[in-house]
Amino acid sequence: MTGLPILDITGLSKSYGAIRAVDGVDLQVHRGEICGLIGPNGSGKSTFFDCTSGLARPNAGSVKLDGQDITGWSLNRIAREGRMLRSFQKTVTFGALDIEENLVIAGQMFTFPSVASTFGFGARSRARVDGLRQRARELIRLSGLWDVRTQPAGNLSGGQQKLIQFASMLMPEPKLILLDEPMAGINPKLIERVVEAIRYANEQLGVSFLVIEHNIDVITSICQRVAVLDQGRKLAEGTPAEIMRNQAVREAYLGG
Amino acid sequence: MSLNESSLPLPGRDLRLPFGLAVVVLACCAPLLLGNYALHAVIISLIFLLPAHGLNLLVGYTGLLSLAQAAFFGVGAYVSALMAVHWGTPFYVNLFGAGLVAGVLALPLGIPALRLRSTSFVMCTLGFVIIGQAVAKNWISLTRGDMGLSAIPKPYFALGPASFAVSGTVGFYYLVLAIAALATFVVWLIVTSPAGRNMVAIRENETLAESVGVPTWRYKLVVFMISATFAGFGGSVYAHYLTVVSPLTFQMSNSTLMLIIVLGGGPGTISGVVFGSLLFVGLSEALRIAPELRMVAYGFCLLALVFWFPKGFAPLITRFWTMLRGRS
């Protein structure tokens, strides 16, 4: 863990009217790390994610990705040029399309710079699409979704759609992935598979993660470091074990 | 490597090529098979196919319901008519002029309109048609108001010293057929491209598309412009076919007809829209045998469609293509 942090957030703030949803939060994610972000409901985790990923504009503060200031960039630009991707709490896929098509869409923007290649003219751009298809099939097999690959993604179970979403985010060879409650609403058997998928991406593909999750067991098993938000502010930060022992965190969760 | 990776054996033969050839032969022989009036109906269908193709890109592929097609259709018709009457430019110049003006005009209209969400966007596009009609009626020095522009020459082509005019229903049929075929090919190029895939992504889920790097705003604007360009082409051909244009070109029912073609034929499919334009425009023309009952009968046909084919003919067409490909 040397050099610049992959994600460096300083003084991030966002208010909705009089409500300060996020209030001057600093957070760093180091290269190759899986960092957890926890906090009670309404503590500002999701707003924090939205401001970091470009879905919402922060009122103050800065977001640096790999040393580059990306504050105020749009969601699509951060994904395309910064290779930082995010998932959504409510699982979403391109429902009418099959899994392969879902993955190809997620992968393609990153390699189509010109108008000619946008419209798929020429052998080179066709080769690129073929490459994406190959990579998509590989990821489909790794996710254990090979048998259902021809079905419309919208017909599959919530857990399977989570896996599709996760595989989609791996398509463009991301540097950093923001996961918004990856375990919410899926059955325990699939939790194991999602954890495996995260570990695989982290160890084999070198992707760093920032994960919002309510499932404490998952957080303690995969994260090297955890930050706690409460009422829009960072309450604590440390290893999972330290956080578990922290009195202030316990009080925040128990409403003390 | 997994065992089930090899594709499934095909139970039947691939019949797409023979089917395609049959369609081509049928299209080329249509003047021999059809009477003059039926051929006229087919010509109108093929003219409406152009704005319908554009609308399909917008509604069927990108998921934006628009009623503005008649406005751009009207603009195309007037631009073409004015160019032909005042400058005497050949048909293909008018055609491109009409498409260009309609497409460029879509930019300042699209920028505010596309910021609106679903229903508001539909209302806004409806407004464009009404404004278009008002302008055509009241800018009398240019458009001659309700009298419209008449004596638009039949299409003629001038290449160097040689020139020839397309006259008669049969000649016009082949001209429109060529334009419609070309437009269909262009739409096919767009929707099967990486850009087409991104359009579908926007239709399926805009935020998700954005999150995987699709610049959705730019895409929607460009598709809106392309869609208007197609409508402009259609308007141009329409003006040259009827040889008159009036503010009625901007009527709301043109927009609804284009929408019926797309939604009824099969949004998000090319063959569905081709089928839809032949069916719905043909139906509308065929019902002219009973002018008093025409719109009533048309309404009942639409009701029947909604009840029996709530998703349009798209599912039927998909099944048909699967059958042709020889898979069960």
Interface residues (C-beta under 8 A of the other chain):
Chain A: S53 L55 S74 L75 N76 R77 A79 R80 L85 R86 F88 V92 T93 F94 G95 A96 L97 E101 V104 I105 A106 Q108 M109 F110 F112 S117 T118 F119 G120 S125 V129 R141 W146 D147 S168 M169 M171 P172
Chain B: S2 N4 L189 I190 T192 S193 P194 A195 R197 N198 V200 A201 E204 N205 T207 L208 A209 E210 S211 V212 G213 V214 P215 T216
